[in-house]
């Protein structure tokens, strides 16, 4: 598999499953077998993941990416052996950082839920092509990651504007929008992945979907108040 296929979800799913360390190996930079140069994508994903790990209290050294050729068998063995020793010295995931097991699970679950939003919010930086290792640590800052989590965008459908057109309901990739014909739509905040699809597809003439950041999302309109009563057209 090309290292460019590596996704934030793969990395944090591994940690959610209790894996103590994640190693990613890819072709040498600028020696990609494909025109996509996917190894740069893998590098950026790892740099972002390490900052997120630090944010939630995990040691970033539990994640490593290395680039080498298929002929570097001896080098590969040495690199993997060194990484294995490092992870063993760090101890079991969470325990080495003195994080309670349930707390760690909750933190990792929060990260995984926000992955679609994170990739959208940081898509420009994730497309970077860093040529010097000196630039790696500066691609993402700790403050930037803190802001990313503290000011994560939520979406809310204004019941006064929703016309139950069902466009957002049909387009939501995770079926987080409840509604139906003549029923005001409501976003299930626990299921929503903050991708922004509903905001993008809501017809401008309705503009019913609002972006909310830094404040709580209003409670959903009660079920018994969601029916829209249409005014019948008078026959001439």
N, C-alpha and C positions, 0 to 999 in steps of 0.2 A: 504494500500500500504506500502511495506517495505520502511523504510527511505533510504535504499541504492539505491532506484530508483530515489532519488532526483538528479536533474542535474543542472548545472550552468544555462542552458537555462530556466528552470522553475523559478528560482529565479529572473533573470534579466528580464524575460518576465513580471513577476508580477510587478516589479518596472516600466517597460516601460508602463504598463497599468495604472500607477498612484497609485498603492497600497502603503500605507504609511509604512507598516511594514510586515515582513515575519517571521512566527514562524514555526519551524519544530520540531516535537516530534518523538522520537524513543525509541526503547527498551533500557534497560540499557546496557552499554558496557559490552561485554563478556557474555551477556545473550540473544544473537540473536536466534530467532526461526529457523534460517537456518544456514547452514555451511558457508555461505558467509561472515558472520559478517558485513553485509551491513551498520550497524550504524556507523562503523568507516569510511566508504566511505562518508556517509552523513556529519560526523564531518569535514573531510578534505575539502569537497566541501564548507562548510560554512566558514571554516578558510580562504580558498582562496578567496571566495566571499567577505568577510569582508575587506580583503586587497585591493581588486579591488575597492570596494565601497569607501574606503578612498582615493584611487588614483584619482578617478573621482570627489571627493568632497562630497560624501554622507556620512552621519554619520553611521558607522558600527553597532551602537546599534539598527538600524532599522531591523537587521537580528539576529535571535536567534535560537539556537538548544538546546534542553533539552532532557535528557534521563531518563525514568522512566518506571515502570511496569504497567500492565493493572489494578493492584489493587490500584494504587496511585491516586485515583480519587480526593481526597481533595488536594493533592499536585499539580496535574494537574490544578485544578481550580485556585489555588493560583499563580502558575507560569504564566498562561495565563493572569490572571487579572493584575499581576505586569507588564507584557510585554505590555499589552494594555495601561496601564497608562503611561508607558515610551514613547511609540510611540506617544500618544496624547500630551505629554509634548514637544516632538520634533517638533510637528507641521506638516503641510502638506509636502509631499515629495518635496524637492527642495526649497520650500519657507523657511523652517526651516534652510536650509544651505545657503540661499540667492543666489541660482543658478537660472539664467534665464531659463524659461520653454523650450524654443527652444534649448538652450545650453545643458540642461540636456537630452533632447530627443536625440540629436546628440551624446552625450557621451555614453548613454545607447545603442544606435544603433551600435556604434563602438565596444562596448564590446560584444554584441550579435553576431556580424559578426565574431569576433575573437575566439569565444568559441571553435570551433573544434580545432583550432591551439593551444589554451591555454591548452586544455585537453591533446593534444599530447605532448606539450612541458613540462608539469608538471605531466606526468603520473606516474613517479616514486614516487614523493612526495605524490600524491593523493592515492597511495597504502600504505601509511604509517600506522602504528598501534601505536598511541601515548597512553601511559598508564598513564601519569601524566599531569595534567592540566597546570603545569608549562612549559610544552613543547609546548603548543598550540600556543602561540604568536610567537614563533620562527620558526615555520614550513615554513612560507613564510615571507620574509622581504619586506619593502616598496621599497627599491632599486631594489630588484628582480622583483617586479611588474612593476616598472617604465621601467626597461630594457626590460621586456617582451613586452611592448607596443611600446617602441621607436625603438626596433630592430626586430620587427615582420618580419618574412620571407615572401617574395613574390615569385611567380614563373613566369618564362618568357620562352616562346618557341623561341629558336634561329631560325629565318627563314632560315638561311644558312645551318642548320643541319636537320631541319624537313623534313621527307620523306612522310608525310601525310599517315602514316600507320593506323591512326584512333584508335589506342589502347587507348591513353589518352582521346580522344574524347568520346569513348564509356564507359570508366571507371569513368569519372568524376562524383561524386555523385550529383552535383548540376547543371550539364549541362552548366558549365562556359566556355567550350572550343568550339570555333567556328571553323568549318572546314568541310571537306568532302573529297571524293575521288579526289586525285591529287590537293588538296587545302592545302596550308600551314596553320597549325593550329595556332590559336590565343586565348590567355586566356583573358576573360572579367574580368578585375581586380575588377570591382564593384560587380560581382557575386561570384567570387572566395572566398572560405572559408579557404584557406591556409592549407588544410589537407595534402598536399604533395602526393596525389595519383598519379598525373601526373608524378611527379619526380620519383616515385618508379616503375611505369610500363613502362616508356619510355625505349625501347630496348637499352642496353649498346652500341651496334654498332652505334647507332645514337647519343645518349647522347645530345638530343636536348633541354631538359628542364633544365633551370638554376635556382638555388636558389639565391635570391637577398635580402640582408639585409643592412639597413643603407644608402641606396641610392635609388633614384627614378627608377621605372621600365621604360625601353625604350618604346617609343610609338609603337603601333602595326603597322605592315607593311600595307601599303595601300591595299584596297580591290582589285584593279586592278593589283596588283603585286603578288598575292597569288597563282596563278596557276603554278603548276609544269609541265614543259614540259619534258616528258620522252624521252630518246634517243631510237629509235626503233632498235631492233636487226637485223643485216644484215643476210640475208639468205645465207648460203653457196652454 
